[in-house]
Every structure is written in C-alpha cells, then in structure tokens.
Amino acid sequence: MPTLLWFRRDLRLHDLPALLDAAEPDGEVLACYVLDPRLKASSGPRRLQYLYDALRDLNDRLDGRLLVTQGWPEKRIPALVKQIGAAAVHVSGDYSPFGKRRDAAVRQALGEVPLEESGSPYLVSPGRVTKDDGTPYKVFTPFFRAWTGHGWRAPAKTGPASARWIDPAGLTGGVDIPAGPAELELPAGETAARTAWKRFVADGLTDYAEDRNRPDRDASSRMSAHLKFGAIHPRTMAADLGKSQGAQAYLRELAFRDFYADVLHHWPRSAWWNWNATFDAIAVDEDAEARKRFEVWKSGETGFPIVDAGMRQLAATGFMHNRVRMITASFLVKDLHLPWQWGARWFLDQLVDGDMASNQHGWQWAAGCGTDAAPYFRVFNPDTQGKKFDPDEVYVRRWVPEYGSPDYPAPMVDHKAERAEALRRYDGIR
C-alpha cells in the first residue's frame, strides 16, 4: 500500500529518516506539503519567501512530484490519505508547542491510519537528555556534557532515489507554490544549504572559534535559516566536524540550538512568558513614549553605532550577526526598559532564520529572565562592545554610512544612567 510523506521542517531528501520509513517495504510514496494558513499569518515575509523557494527546490529534486496543498492539516492530510489509500503518514517529529498541537489534531482526524514520527530537526531530540532523576536541565553547561555523552546517529542514507514517488498530477487539492512576498539575500533550499555547508567547512571552519564574535568579518556559516527549515540536518553537519577548535566551537552552537528546543519542549509557556516567573514583576515601559523609543530602535536611529548597524542589517537582509543580536537585545531591555517580547516579535517578523525556541530564549538570556540567562546586572555597554568586536568600525560603516557626520543622531539615552535604572528595577524584584 502507498504511504504519505508529509514534509514540514524537513525540506530535504538527504538524511531524512522519515523517508526511509515511508519507502518501506518498497511501496509508493506521495510527497506533500500543507500550506497552513496559521503559519502564513505568523511568519514574516522573508521566512515565507524561504519556504516557497525551498519548496520549489524540493519539487525540482523530485522531478515535479511534490504535491503542495493548502488548508488545515487535520483536513488536508486525511483527504490525501483517502485519495491514495495510504497505509500510513510519515513525518519528522515536531516538538514545538504549535507542532505538537497540530499533530495531535491530525492524529485524531486520521483515526486508524497511523501518523508515524521518525527523527527530529535536532541532533538529540528534546526530552532525550535529562538529569539522573529524569528532570530537564536548566543550565547549558551540564546539558552540553550530557548531550555530548548521549551522542547521535550517523546521517540517514536517503536521497531522491530512495522511494518510488507518486505523480500527483491526477490528484485533487494541489495548488501552485506562491511566488513569495520578498527577496532573499542568499538562496534557499536543500541545494543551496548543501553547497553553503561544504563551502564553510572548506573555507570558514578553521578560524570559526576565533572570528565568530566579529561582525566585521565574514565568519558566520549563515546556516541558521537552512537549519530552521530543515534544508539540511545538523547530523549531516556534525559528521563533517572534527576535533579542531573551530569545529568544536561550531558543535557547541548546535548544542545550544538543541538546548533551547529542549527548554521550550519542557516549558512551552516560555515562548512568550518569562521562564523565570520572578521577572513577571519587573517594571517595564509600555506607554506611548515607550512605543516611540521602540520605533527608533527598530529603525536603527538610536545614536549607538553598533546597535544601529545591527538593526539596519536586519531590516535590509533579514539577518543579524549573533553577537550583535545580543547587543541590540540588551539595549532594548536594559537601556530602553522595554519588554523583551516586543523585540522578540520584531525579530521573528524580520529574520529569515526566525526560530521560536532559539529566538525567544536568546532574548530571555539577554533579559536575564530565562534558563541559564546572563545575570540581569550584566548590561552590555554598546560602545564597549563595538570597540571590542568591531575595532576598526568596518561593520558599523557598512550599515551606517552617515556615522561620524552631522547627519548621525546623538545617543538617544545616557547609557550609564539607564544602566543604573535597570539595576534599580532589578533590585525591586530581588
């Protein structure tokens, strides 16, 4: 009997365990993707563009045999199962709060037809690494030790020829892949992901440990969007990482991605609420004047060069260097005293790689209210950070060409005074 392979955050054909299971035992497989209206409503234009471009790449690799349909998954998936008489639906596991709710609804709608999960978007699936007593880790360093000890499987040997694909031409419910609402700085999809990774391993991995905090250098792998959409599996990447300092620094970043996914899995409320509930009581500014300051921050007109450079890079490209993400986040929360959720929502709207687990918990790290967070009294000085990580102002001048001229605005706040105010507010909840 045929099976259905439902793609979600796994838009690839290589290293895809769900494909192995769907193709057994030598059956026909219908490849499909459901354009869920809820995801469209919650995704920024650049993430939608990546999705559509990646779907086109996947369809090309399948020689046009990807069926794209639109609607609620709990209606569209059972309808496709009925059309082809599928024995099962195969997916990669989704551990996000939204994904778990969606899959529960689809599983119920399928009735006796199983929804079978294989693998996940992570090296180690959320919930697998726990303390000896079975409770989840709250601090990254011990999680990293246990995560490393747990290990992961070798990449699954799959590709376009791993299944006998059903031609969807005779089926109903298919729609064209949308053209998309934006332009991307870099190409999307599995073909681009595999090419970019090979290039980084050859040219960028050696100096990664030393250069990864330097936004003035082209040292980032730029793999985050590919990982977000599963155009490449981190297991494929880990297989290329040796024992060099650069390779181990990169592996640690993959571990952080798994850690934040694990945190969200165990504490789904932390997507939009403080993981550390003590911070629910901290005073934040949310009035009309606060909204004006938020708009200045968004537009990159704060008068702090490294902050403005980051915000303009984000607006222009949908990407921001990770070090600069921390600097801009700290500035919003501790210099402007605005809710971290405002910044997190703006990042999700703008970023190509906007990922709920990594984005939200990265923001809470900066705000001091998450697991393993930076101490609240650690307030990044944007001028000091700029001098340390962009010493020749290469990054700043790339994105803020008027810097140093009369056209560049004066600092919108006194950092020293606002740091003191942030600490005063923190003392109020201790």
N, C-alpha and C positions, 0 to 999 in steps of 0.2 A: 504494500500500500504506500502511496505517496506521503510525504511529510511536508510541513510548512516551516521554513526558516525565517523567523521574524527578526530583522535587524533593528537595533536601537542604537546604543552607544558602542557599537562594534562594526563600524562601516569599513570592513576589510574582508579579505578572503584568506590571507595568510595568518597562521597562528590563531585559528578560531575553533576552539573545542566544540562549540555548538554545531558547526558544520560537520565535524566528524560524526557526531551522534545523529544528526538529521539524515546523513547519507547511508547509515547502516539500516538494514543489510542490503546494500546495493539497490536502494529504492530511488524513486524520482523525488526531487525536491523543488518546491516553489519558493523562490526568494521574494520577500516582500518587505516593504517599509510603510508604516502608517503615519501620515502627516496629522498629528494630534493637534486640534485647534488650541488646546491649553498650552502646549509648548510654543506654538507660534505666538500666542499672546504674551508669553513671559520671556521670550528671547529677544535680545537686541538685534538690530538689522544685520550686524556683521556675523553673529552666530547663525542666523538664518541663512546668510549667504554661504557660509562654510558648509552648512548642512546640505544645501541644494547642490553646491559644487561637488561635494563628496559623494552624494547620491548619483550624480552624473558619472563620476569616475567609476563608482561601483557598477553601475549599469553597463558602462563600456567594457569593464573587465568580465562581465557576464554576457557579453555579446548581445545586449539589449534584453536580457531575460530577468530583469528586476521589475516586479510589479509594485508600483507606488500607488497607494490608495489614501483616501482622506476621510477622517471622521473619528469617532470614539473607538478606541481599540477593542473595547468589550463588545462592540457591534461588528466592526470590520473583520477582526480575526475569526470569530465563529462563522461569518459569512463566507470567507475564503476557504475555511476548513470544509464547509458544506459543499462548496463548488467543486473541489477536487477530491473529496472523500478522504481527507488527510487522517492518518492514524495518530498523529501527534503534532504538537507545535514545539519547536526548539528555539531557545533563546539563551543569550548570555545573562547571568544573574545581574539584577539591578538592585542596589542596596540603598538607594536614596529614598527619603520618605515618600516622594511622589511616585517613584518607580514601584515601591512595594504596594502602595495603594492601587495603582493601575493594574499591576499583575494579579492582585487578589481579585479584582473585578473581572478580569479576563478569565482567570481560572474558574471562577464561579459560572461565568457565561458559557464556558466550553463544556461544562457538565462532565461526561465520562471521557472526553478526549483530553489527554494529559498535556499540561504546559510544563515542559521539561527544561530545567536550567542546567547549563554547563559552563563552568568558569565564571569569570567576572572581569571588569575592566582593570583589576589590580593585580600586583604580584602576589599578594596574600589577601584573600577576600576578607572583608570586615567581619569581625566576630571570631576569626580563627585564632588570633593571638590574644591571649588573656594571661592574667596573673595565675599563680598556682591555685588560688581559691576560686578561679573562674570569673573574677570580676575584670572589667576592662581597665586598660591603662589610661591614666590621666596626664602622664608626663612622657614626653617624646623619648628621652634617652633610654629609660628601661624598656619602652616599647621597641625601640630600634634594636636593642640587644636580643630581645625575644623574637622579633621579626626576622633578624638575620639568622638566628638559630633554627627557626621554623623552616626557612627556605621555600623554594617554589619549584614547580616542574619545568622541564625543558619546553621550548616552544612546540606547539602542536604542528604537525606536518600537514598543512592544508593549503589549498590554492584553488584557482578557477576550475581545475580538472578533478576536484575531489568529489563531485556529485554529478548526477545526470539531471540537469536543470530543466524544469518545466517551462515551456514557452508560454508566457501569459497572454499572448495575442488573442486567444479565444475566450479569455475570461472577462467577466464584467467587473466594474468598480474601479478600474485603473484610471489614474489621472496623470497628466504631464508634470514633470518636475518643474517647479516655478523657476523663472529666470533669476529672481532674487532682487533684494532692495538696496544692495550696497556693493562697493568694490573692496577687494581684499588686497592687502599689501603683499601677501605671499599666497601661493597656490594651495588648494585644499585637496583632501582625499588621500587614499592609500598610496597611490603612485607618488605623489609629492612627499608624503611622510617618509616612505622608504628611501627616497632619494636624499631628502634632507638629513636623515639619520646617518646614512653612510658618509655624507659629506662632513658632518660634525665629528664622527668618530675618527675620520682621517685627518681633519684639519683643526678641530677645536678642543678635543678631549684632553690633550696633553696639558694645556695651560688653564683648564677649567677651574681647578681649585684656587689658583692664584688670581684669575681675572673675573670670576663670576659675579663679584660685587661691584664691578666697574662699568657703569652705564656708558662711559666714554669709549669703551672698547666693544668690538663686535664679538663678544664672548659667550652670549647666550645660545643655547641649542635651538631655540624657537620651536620646540616640540610640544609645548603645552596645549596648543589648540588641537594638534593631532591626537594627543592623549585624551583630551576632553571628549572627542567624538569617536575614539577607538579606531582611528585610521591606522594606528599601529598599537600593538600590545606592549606594555612595559616589559614583559617577559622576553620579547624579541630584542628589546634594547639591552636588558640586563645580560643577555647571552653574549653581547659584544663588549661588556665591561670587564676589564682585567683587574689587576691589583694595584695599578698606578694610583698616585694621589688624586689625579683628576678623575679617574674612573670611580674611585671610592667616594669622592665628593658628590659625583653625579648620582651614584646609587643612594646616597643619603637623601638627596632631594626626592627620589622616587619613593623612599620610605616615608618622608613627610606627607606625600600625597596619600599613601595608604593610611597613615596615622589619622589624618583629618577625615578620611572616609569612614574610618572606624569610630571616631568620635561622633560623627553625625549619625551613624548606624545605631549607636547605643543611646545617644541623646538627641533625637530628632528635633526636639524643641529648640536646640541651639542654632537651627538655621536662621532664626530671626530674633531670638531672645538670648540674653546673656547666659552663657554656660554657668558662670559664677553668679548665682542669683543675688549675691550681696550687692552687685553693681546695679541692680534694679533701682536702688535708692539714690544713686549718684545724680547730682544736679546737672542737667544738660540744657542747652538753649534751643528753643523751638519756636520762638516768636517771629514776627515779620522781619526784624533786623537779622535774626539768625538765618533766615531764608536768603537774605541779600548776601550775607557772608558766604553762604553755600554756593551761590551763583558765581561769586568772584573766584572761589576755589575751583569750581568746575571749568571756568573759562581760562584758568592759568594766568590770572592777573593779580596775584597776591603780593607781589613785590619781593618774594623769596625765590631766587632764580631756580634752584633745583626742584622746588615744588612746581613752579610754573612750567618748567621744561617737561616734567613728567605728565602733568595734566594735558599739555598740548600734544605730546606724543600719543597719549591715549586717544584724544579727540581725532587726531589725524590718521592713526593707523590701527586702533583697536588693540594696541599692545602697550605695556609699560614694563620697563625693567624691574625685576623683583625688589632690588634694593630701594628703588625709587617708590615702589608701591608702599613699602614700609614707611618711608619718609613722608609721603603725601598723606597716608592714613594717620600717622601720629600728629601731623599738623592739623588735620580736620578735627580730631578728637580732643587734643590737648592744648592746641593754640587757639582754636576757634570754639571749642567746647560744644561741638555738635554731636548728635547721636551717630554712632558708628554705622547704624543701619542705613542712614542717608548715603554715606559713602559707598557702602557695600552694594546698595541698589544701583547707584550710578555706575559702578564698575561692572556689574552684571549687564547693564544696558549697553555699555561701550565695548567691553572686552570680547575678542574672538574666542579666547580660552576661558570665558566665564564659567566657573565650575562651582556649584553650590557648596560643596564641602571645603574645598581649598580657599575659595574667596571669603566665605563667611568666617571661617576660623582663622584665616590670616588677618582679617580685620579685628577679630576679637583678641588675637595675640597683640596687635598694636594698641588696642584699647585697654588691655590689662584684665579683661573680663572672661577670658577663655581658659581652656586647659593649657597647661604649660605656657602660660602667657608671659610676655615681658612684664616685669614689675611695673605697676602703674606709675611709680616715681621715675621710671626711665622715660624721659621725654626727649625725643630726638631734637637736637638743635639743627635746623635746616642748613644754616650757614656752615657749621662744623662738618656736617655730613657731606655737603657739597665740596668743601675743600679736601676732605679725605678721599672721596670716591670719584670726584671729577676735578682733580687738582689743576688741570690746565683749562678748565671750563669748555672743553670740547663738546660735551653733551649739552650743556646749557646754551651755548652759542648756536648749536644746530637747531634747537627748538625755540629759542628766544632771541631772534636776531637783533632786536632793539635793546637788548641788555647793555647797560652802560651808557645809553643815550638819554637825552631829556624825555624821550617818549616812554621810558620804562617807569612803571609806577613805584612809589615809595612803599616800603613794607606796610601792610595793612594792619599789623599789630606789633606790639613790643613783645618779642619772644620771651624775654626774661620775666616780664610782668605776667604774661599768660601762663608761663610755666609755674610760677608761684600760685596763680589762681587755680590751675589744675590740681596742684598738690593740696591746696586748701579744700577743694571739693572732695578729694580723695580722703582727706582726714575726717571729713564729715560722715563717712560710712564705715570707717575702721572700727 
